Amino acid sequence: MGEASFDQQAWLDRIGYSGPRTPTLETLNKLIFSHAHAISYETLDIMLGRTPKLDVQTLERKMIFGKRGGYCFEQNMLFRAGLRSLGFQITSLQGRVIRGMAIDAPRPAIHMLMQVELSEGRYLADVGFGNLAPTCALRLEPHTEQDTPHEVMRFIDVGGELTLQAHLKHGWEHIYRVIPYPRYDGEYEITNWYTGTHPETPYQGNIIAARPGPDRTRITMYNSRVTVRDADGRADKRWLQSETEYRDVLRGEFGLNMTDAEIEQCITTMKTKGTGDAPHPFFA
């Protein structure tokens, strides 16, 4: 997974960033915001029978030059390459997703995230958690409420793992627990293979996409349901009916460069394998 040939300028152009390139907290915050808004979270290649690949050149072809999105490993691997090209010091970490579960739920480590070392301290960077990825860096310290361009967030220490929480409509909701130990890329490869191929993961049969929007909103697509939620958790939902509507939303609202045939295949797979309109805590 070498990053020596990473095309920094192409990445910055793709995310619409033209600001300072010094490895500071201000730069990191602007990069997270720009990347999250430009490159949507989506898992549609898995529906198309394409297990995600994590080498940087493949990620560049897909998300930068191909104008597609990606899910957590793809997003954070690409973002990590971009940060390293600018001189940021990164420690690669994993998290235990507990969205919609007990704060101490015994969960496997299936999420990638990053710790960024700055003069101000250690910060979390994560552009790959769908509808609740923080849209700025978060200081890795417990019991401090931190405002973001979207939700207010904080960390709670649970047995030595910091639990990321977001303040939504019904109060503080758990997102994931951060494992405070460095991870090797081979561990991401193993987990990516599991999440990208296991028949019981939600990605095999469900259309999933998410991106942050203006005025502290977020837009999420789960099969035919499209939800726009504000920072307080109030949600406006609509349901897609025609293939034309699916194309318009995936290409327009999520900015995904997909062919008619690819979108048609995703819809067909959704109808045969998907969970329909059933709620899913990760993609509510």
FIMARDREN-781718 format. One line per field, with one value per residue: residue number from 1; z, y, x of N, C-alpha, C in turn. Coordinates in pm, whole numbers, plus 50000, padded with zeros to 5 digits. Example, Ala and Ser with C-alpha at 12.3 -4.5 7.8 and 13.67 -1.06 7.14 Angstrom:
<pts>
torkol	[1:2]
n_zz	[50780:50708]
n_yy	[49431:49775]
n_xx	[51319:51285]
ca_zz	[50780:50714]
ca_yy	[49550:49894]
ca_xx	[51230:51367]
c_zz	[50780:50787]
c_yy	[49670:50003]
c_xx	[51320:51290]
</pts>
This chain:
<pts>
torkol	[1:2:3:4:5:6:7:8:9:10:11:12:13:14:15:16:17:18:19:20:21:22:23:24:25:26:27:28:29:30:31:32:33:34:35:36:37:38:39:40:41:42:43:44:45:46:47:48:49:50:51:52:53:54:55:56:57:58:59:60:61:62:63:64:65:66:67:68:69:70:71:72:73:74:75:76:77:78:79:80:81:82:83:84:85:86:87:88:89:90:91:92:93:94:95:96:97:98:99:100:101:102:103:104:105:106:107:108:109:110:111:112:113:114:115:116:117:118:119:120:121:122:123:124:125:126:127:128:129:130:131:132:133:134:135:136:137:138:139:140:141:142:143:144:145:146:147:148:149:150:151:152:153:154:155:156:157:158:159:160:161:162:163:164:165:166:167:168:169:170:171:172:173:174:175:176:177:178:179:180:181:182:183:184:185:186:187:188:189:190:191:192:193:194:195:196:197:198:199:200:201:202:203:204:205:206:207:208:209:210:211:212:213:214:215:216:217:218:219:220:221:222:223:224:225:226:227:228:229:230:231:232:233:234:235:236:237:238:239:240:241:242:243:244:245:246:247:248:249:250:251:252:253:254:255:256:257:258:259:260:261:262:263:264:265:266:267:268:269:270:271:272:273:274:275:276:277:278:279:280:281:282:283:284]
n_zz	[50000:49912:49934:49800:49541:49548:49423:49512:49430:49258:49436:49610:49427:49363:49602:49623:49754:49831:50014:50281:50307:50517:50793:51012:51279:51189:50910:50895:50986:50780:50563:50634:50636:50367:50221:50320:50229:49954:49866:49872:50124:50042:49951:49720:49532:49650:49629:49359:49324:49358:49552:49775:49711:49871:49808:49738:49474:49345:49495:49428:49152:49167:49350:49317:49036:48916:49030:49226:49544:49864:50122:50479:50504:50250:50226:50451:50411:50172:50259:50460:50307:50173:50391:50490:50273:50300:50523:50774:51089:51145:51328:51275:51355:51499:51539:51747:51641:51779:51734:51812:52009:52335:52540:52622:52460:52344:52088:51761:51607:51349:51211:51054:51162:51239:51429:51477:51523:51670:51749:51937:52058:52062:51800:51668:51342:51094:50809:50724:50832:50735:50798:51032:51054:51198:51110:51148:51306:51617:51950:52130:52407:52713:52814:52723:52562:52219:51961:51621:51261:51223:51430:51792:51969:52177:52386:52584:52839:52834:52989:52910:52642:52431:52387:52118:52100:51980:52006:51963:51864:52078:52285:52401:52178:52111:51904:51815:51975:52041:51984:52150:52026:51793:51455:51202:50842:50730:50903:50845:50588:50636:50781:50596:50396:50526:50582:50324:50195:50352:50379:50557:50624:50597:50351:50124:50008:50016:49921:50007:50105:50199:50298:50430:50452:50372:50622:50863:50810:50722:50466:50398:50233:50225:50071:49921:50073:50147:50356:50512:50768:51043:51267:51517:51506:51388:51124:50774:50552:50247:49986:49719:49393:49112:48866:48747:48949:49135:48989:48965:49234:49324:49145:49148:49419:49567:49409:49252:49008:48814:48591:48393:48380:48604:48816:48771:48821:49095:49199:49128:49277:49535:49549:49554:49758:49963:50275:50261:50386:50644:50957:51016:51249:51193:50967:50997]
n_yy	[49880:50132:50485:50663:50761:50916:51136:51436:51694:51632:51513:51731:51904:51752:51760:52022:52199:52473:52594:52665:52447:52364:52148:52184:52231:52393:52361:52083:52067:52205:52041:51799:51884:51964:51726:51548:51665:51656:51393:51134:50904:50570:50241:50096:49951:49704:49589:49557:49346:49391:49365:49599:49746:49839:49960:50256:50354:50231:50343:50613:50602:50528:50711:50968:51023:50875:50977:50865:50751:50605:50349:50311:50211:50267:50546:50654:50550:50680:50945:50943:50904:51148:51328:51247:51311:51580:51617:51556:51385:51064:50819:50508:50375:50163:50119:50027:49974:50098:50203:50258:50067:49922:50111:49971:49749:49428:49446:49377:49508:49694:49927:50186:50449:50756:50886:51201:51365:51669:52000:52098:51873:51534:51431:51313:51199:51132:51044:50859:50751:50742:50867:51000:51077:51274:51617:51774:51786:51611:51661:51418:51358:51288:51373:51634:51862:51913:52132:52092:52143:52027:51819:51852:51695:51442:51261:50965:50787:50442:50178:50231:50275:50534:50650:50772:51012:51165:51453:51434:51439:51302:51323:51227:51009:50696:50629:50507:50311:50403:50228:50244:50177:50137:50029:49785:49793:49549:49447:49603:49511:49249:49299:49454:49265:49096:49271:49341:49108:48928:48761:48852:49114:49454:49564:49405:49382:49626:49961:50214:50532:50841:51183:51492:51795:52135:52399:52253:52009:51661:51416:51104:50794:50503:50228:50279:50497:50831:51052:51364:51510:51734:51908:51874:51641:51626:51496:51482:51289:51103:50887:50701:50626:50566:50443:50655:50849:50733:50747:51026:51103:50957:51044:51322:51432:51289:51293:51085:50914:50712:50453:50399:50125:50024:50145:50037:49767:49779:49851:49627:49428:49526:49490:49215:49122:49308:49480:49632:49886:49868:49988:50087:50109:50213:50365:50545]
n_xx	[50083:50185:50249:50402:50371:50147:49901:49893:49799:49586:49408:49352:49234:49009:48863:48815:48988:49192:49350:49593:49883:50026:50101:49886:49643:49433:49451:49402:49136:49003:49059:48934:48665:48634:48694:48497:48261:48293:48346:48144:48025:47980:47867:47841:47991:48028:47775:47780:47945:48216:48475:48610:48929:49234:49477:49662:49676:49458:49251:49282:49218:48951:48811:48916:48989:48788:48562:48393:48253:48327:48365:48441:48717:48823:48779:48923:49179:49252:49236:49428:49660:49662:49696:49948:50105:50118:50265:50163:50162:50067:49887:49759:49445:49184:48826:48544:48231:47938:47692:47359:47367:47457:47683:47906:47910:48018:48205:48347:48649:48586:48613:48800:49012:49189:49464:49591:49889:49950:50075:49903:49807:49673:49459:49149:49083:48850:48697:48520:48278:48013:47693:47756:48020:48274:48293:48510:48835:48875:48964:49138:49032:48862:48523:48482:48292:48267:48230:48128:48121:47878:47726:47734:47994:48151:48388:48371:48524:48556:48655:48921:48895:48807:48486:48314:48062:47760:47556:47227:46880:46752:46931:47261:47417:47573:47859:48117:48378:48709:49000:49298:49550:49816:49755:49823:49842:49776:49587:49366:49321:49230:48991:48852:48810:48633:48408:48347:48270:48122:47813:47618:47661:47542:47601:47589:47335:47200:47132:47341:47431:47587:47634:47762:47566:47460:47420:47444:47325:47268:47265:47126:47105:46920:46846:46537:46481:46539:46696:46707:46872:46886:47118:47011:46878:46630:46435:46378:46208:46198:46071:46200:46076:46098:46337:46461:46452:46627:46867:46893:46926:47154:47352:47318:47259:47445:47666:47782:47961:47819:47715:47414:47364:47501:47360:47107:47164:47225:46974:46822:46955:46906:46628:46608:46778:46788:46702:46480:46272:46345:46463:46805:47059:47315:47281:47075]
ca_zz	[50000:49911:49911:49747:49416:49567:49347:49608:49367:49208:49553:49655:49326:49375:49719:49614:49858:49778:50127:50324:50308:50635:50875:51134:51314:51099:50781:50911:50993:50647:50476:50671:50590:50220:50175:50356:50146:49813:49835:49952:50176:49969:49954:49607:49463:49710:49564:49220:49324:49356:49687:49774:49722:49956:49767:49712:49332:49316:49558:49344:49029:49195:49419:49266:48891:48878:49092:49308:49686:49920:50262:50578:50474:50130:50256:50544:50349:50080:50337:50527:50207:50153:50507:50496:50166:50347:50637:50902:51156:51161:51385:51226:51464:51467:51633:51764:51612:51876:51701:51845:52104:52466:52529:52644:52383:52301:51942:51691:51553:51205:51155:51050:51192:51250:51532:51418:51625:51644:51863:52036:52119:51975:51746:51584:51207:51040:50704:50669:50909:50683:50834:51156:51059:51242:50998:51183:51398:51756:52045:52194:52553:52756:52891:52671:52450:52109:51850:51486:51165:51226:51565:51907:51998:52294:52414:52719:52859:52871:53002:52836:52503:52425:52310:52051:52107:51916:52070:51864:51909:52206:52376:52355:52116:52092:51765:51822:52074:51979:52042:52152:51991:51648:51374:51077:50727:50708:50982:50767:50476:50687:50814:50471:50328:50598:50561:50182:50137:50437:50332:50655:50640:50527:50224:50012:49942:50042:49867:50120:50072:50296:50290:50502:50369:50423:50740:50964:50773:50662:50382:50399:50149:50259:49973:49859:50170:50150:50478:50541:50912:51092:51376:51636:51488:51316:50996:50664:50475:50126:49931:49574:49325:48978:48842:48720:49078:49191:48915:49000:49371:49334:49067:49183:49561:49621:49319:49216:48865:48791:48466:48406:48405:48743:48903:48752:48891:49239:49229:49118:49394:49651:49550:49580:49877:50061:50390:50239:50463:50785:51009:51049:51335:51135:50854:51023]
ca_yy	[50000:50246:50614:50751:50822:50978:51261:51532:51801:51578:51497:51864:51953:51673:51802:52166:52267:52557:52668:52635:52306:52337:52047:52246:52197:52467:52292:51954:52090:52242:51924:51707:51942:51961:51587:51488:51722:51630:51250:51072:50768:50480:50101:50035:49852:49572:49538:49525:49232:49437:49383:49716:49732:49948:50024:50397:50378:50194:50443:50733:50579:50522:50823:51097:51035:50815:51055:50783:50759:50482:50331:50361:50182:50340:50689:50691:50519:50789:51067:50926:50930:51291:51393:51216:51385:51718:51620:51525:51263:50985:50685:50440:50310:50100:50146:49929:50045:50067:50285:50191:49958:49964:50177:49873:49629:49357:49456:49364:49632:49690:50062:50251:50592:50804:50980:51297:51429:51811:52071:52116:51745:51424:51455:51212:51233:51021:51089:50739:50687:50764:50981:51066:51104:51412:51703:51843:51706:51611:51635:51288:51369:51259:51464:51770:51881:51978:52170:52063:52208:51959:51792:51861:51561:51428:51126:50911:50675:50314:50076:50267:50308:50654:50633:50892:51033:51284:51500:51438:51477:51238:51330:51172:50876:50636:50605:50397:50319:50412:50142:50335:50109:50143:49915:49763:49791:49413:49428:49663:49420:49138:49348:49496:49144:49050:49360:49348:48980:48847:48776:48911:49258:49526:49621:49315:49394:49753:50084:50297:50648:50950:51293:51611:51898:52272:52439:52147:51895:51543:51340:50962:50709:50362:50174:50384:50605:50939:51128:51484:51531:51850:51878:51840:51509:51629:51431:51493:51167:51079:50754:50703:50534:50524:50433:50792:50914:50678:50805:51168:51119:50906:51130:51463:51464:51227:51320:50960:50890:50574:50432:50351:49980:50003:50183:49937:49645:49803:49847:49486:49358:49575:49430:49071:49090:49415:49474:49724:50011:49840:50082:50036:50214:50275:50450:50606]
ca_xx	[50000:50274:50188:50504:50327:50016:49883:49838:49723:49460:49320:49308:49139:48885:48787:48793:49065:49300:49405:49730:49921:50107:50031:49836:49505:49343:49453:49336:48991:48953:49070:48826:48539:48629:48689:48368:48154:48316:48352:48038:48031:47891:47913:47772:48074:48004:47654:47816:48035:48355:48528:48698:49074:49281:49601:49636:49653:49319:49165:49289:49142:48807:48749:48963:48971:48660:48454:48304:48278:48381:48328:48536:48857:48861:48784:49029:49308:49281:49259:49557:49764:49666:49755:50091:50173:50131:50354:50098:50205:49945:49883:49640:49372:49056:48720:48436:48106:47832:47574:47235:47393:47506:47812:48011:47880:48139:48204:48475:48706:48560:48616:48931:49018:49327:49507:49684:49972:49967:50134:49797:49775:49631:49326:49085:49039:48771:48605:48459:48170:47879:47610:47797:48164:48298:48333:48634:48916:48828:49071:49119:49028:48725:48436:48490:48202:48338:48142:48176:48032:47748:47679:47825:48042:48239:48436:48352:48616:48494:48758:49041:48859:48726:48363:48267:47918:47705:47434:47120:46745:46716:47044:47389:47410:47704:47899:48213:48484:48840:49103:49414:49674:49841:49715:49894:49753:49728:49464:49258:49292:49147:48857:48789:48762:48513:48294:48315:48228:48035:47674:47528:47683:47435:47645:47568:47205:47132:47189:47379:47514:47571:47728:47714:47509:47472:47343:47455:47241:47329:47174:47154:47019:46918:46753:46456:46457:46637:46670:46787:46862:46960:47210:46934:46819:46502:46457:46283:46229:46120:46095:46215:45985:46139:46481:46507:46475:46751:46979:46904:46977:47291:47442:47304:47274:47566:47777:47847:47975:47777:47643:47277:47366:47542:47250:47002:47205:47209:46831:46780:47011:46831:46495:46616:46857:46788:46611:46369:46268:46376:46562:46938:47116:47435:47246:46944]
c_zz	[50000:49876:49844:49622:49427:49497:49437:49541:49314:49321:49599:49555:49340:49491:49724:49717:49796:49888:50161:50327:50425:50728:51011:51160:51220:50962:50789:50913:50855:50551:50506:50616:50438:50167:50201:50266:49998:49776:49927:50007:50093:49961:49829:49528:49520:49651:49421:49211:49320:49499:49686:49788:49789:49917:49716:49564:49291:49374:49480:49219:49055:49244:49371:49118:48845:48938:49156:49454:49734:50064:50350:50543:50353:50161:50342:50493:50253:50157:50409:50430:50181:50268:50514:50388:50205:50472:50772:50956:51198:51234:51342:51339:51410:51575:51635:51747:51710:51853:51729:51944:52239:52452:52547:52568:52334:52150:51881:51639:51402:51141:51161:51086:51216:51370:51469:51531:51586:51766:51973:52109:52016:51932:51664:51449:51148:50937:50651:50749:50862:50737:50965:51166:51102:51126:51037:51274:51539:51848:52122:52345:52598:52819:52849:52551:52342:51995:51718:51389:51158:51371:51670:51944:52123:52300:52560:52733:52907:52870:52921:52689:52504:52333:52251:52058:52034:51988:51962:51932:52048:52304:52315:52302:52086:51942:51759:51934:52003:52054:52036:52120:51840:51578:51249:50962:50698:50787:50913:50649:50520:50712:50690:50395:50394:50565:50414:50121:50222:50398:50430:50687:50560:50387:50103:49936:49954:49981:49984:50072:50175:50266:50375:50405:50431:50550:50842:50936:50725:50579:50378:50308:50195:50176:49913:49949:50169:50267:50485:50688:50952:51215:51505:51623:51422:51173:50899:50571:50350:50068:49778:49511:49195:48968:48812:48849:49144:49122:48955:49138:49380:49261:49114:49329:49623:49528:49270:49065:48837:48661:48495:48443:48550:48839:48892:48826:49042:49279:49227:49238:49520:49661:49586:49713:49990:50172:50379:50320:50612:50836:51035:51127:51277:51031:50872:50968]
c_yy	[50125:50375:50712:50824:50890:51115:51363:51637:51752:51560:51632:51925:51882:51721:51954:52246:52344:52637:52628:52484:52273:52242:52102:52200:52269:52400:52160:51970:52123:52125:51823:51757:51929:51819:51526:51538:51684:51483:51175:50936:50685:50342:50025:49937:49712:49510:49493:49410:49268:49460:49500:49678:49857:50006:50165:50423:50342:50297:50574:50716:50584:50655:50960:51110:50977:50882:50968:50813:50630:50467:50346:50335:50260:50489:50725:50654:50632:50917:51059:50954:51079:51365:51369:51293:51531:51729:51596:51393:51184:50855:50621:50360:50236:50135:50035:50003:50001:50154:50204:50077:50014:50017:50079:49743:49563:49346:49435:49499:49631:49828:50118:50398:50629:50895:51070:51368:51575:51878:52093:51988:51640:51446:51336:51273:51112:51077:50972:50674:50733:50887:51048:51081:51248:51497:51802:51748:51718:51578:51507:51302:51352:51379:51610:51781:51963:52006:52133:52141:52143:51936:51834:51718:51562:51284:51091:50790:50552:50208:50104:50293:50430:50630:50765:50896:51162:51323:51522:51469:51425:51236:51271:51031:50826:50616:50489:50421:50313:50322:50217:50271:50113:50014:49908:49757:49652:49384:49491:49573:49306:49184:49392:49374:49092:49139:49365:49221:48901:48869:48843:49057:49332:49570:49534:49346:49527:49872:50179:50409:50756:51059:51408:51715:52036:52292:52325:52028:51780:51472:51196:50890:50566:50298:50286:50505:50706:51031:51248:51516:51653:51812:51842:51706:51509:51583:51454:51375:51165:50944:50761:50595:50479:50515:50570:50866:50863:50739:50951:51187:51075:50997:51275:51492:51402:51240:51198:50940:50743:50565:50390:50203:49950:50036:50082:49808:49661:49795:49703:49406:49398:49505:49282:49037:49191:49397:49576:49850:49987:49937:50013:50142:50283:50382:50515:50747]
c_xx	[50087:50203:50283:50456:50191:50010:49814:49751:49588:49359:49266:49210:49005:48800:48767:48869:49180:49368:49548:49757:50014:50031:49989:49693:49407:49337:49379:49185:48933:48958:48960:48693:48527:48616:48551:48256:48169:48305:48256:48079:47934:47954:47867:47859:48054:47879:47683:47915:48181:48401:48626:48845:49130:49416:49571:49607:49510:49223:49166:49203:48993:48752:48794:48930:48837:48540:48346:48332:48340:48336:48451:48682:48905:48878:48904:49168:49347:49314:49394:49672:49777:49731:49905:50168:50196:50217:50290:50153:50082:49974:49752:49577:49250:48954:48617:48303:47999:47709:47449:47250:47434:47648:47928:47987:48008:48145:48342:48522:48692:48562:48758:48916:49163:49345:49613:49758:49997:50029:50032:49760:49737:49486:49279:49052:48970:48674:48523:48349:48031:47811:47649:47949:48185:48348:48443:48713:48861:48944:49041:49134:48884:48656:48450:48397:48272:48240:48208:48088:47894:47705:47782:47864:48129:48288:48408:48444:48539:48603:48882:49018:48769:48606:48320:48115:47881:47577:47329:46987:46714:46833:47170:47372:47550:47732:47998:48312:48619:48938:49236:49548:49694:49802:49801:49795:49699:49601:49344:49220:49200:49004:48782:48735:48635:48393:48252:48262:48129:47888:47581:47560:47577:47472:47614:47440:47136:47207:47215:47469:47487:47672:47674:47663:47524:47390:47333:47363:47328:47223:47220:47056:47033:46807:46668:46435:46572:46600:46764:46764:46943:47042:47139:46864:46683:46524:46343:46310:46143:46160:46097:46127:46044:46291:46540:46537:46603:46872:47001:46966:47123:47389:47438:47334:47399:47686:47851:47845:47946:47698:47499:47275:47405:47428:47136:47037:47191:47062:46780:46829:46937:46695:46498:46685:46842:46687:46499:46381:46297:46481:46695:47010:47238:47397:47110:46939]
</pts>
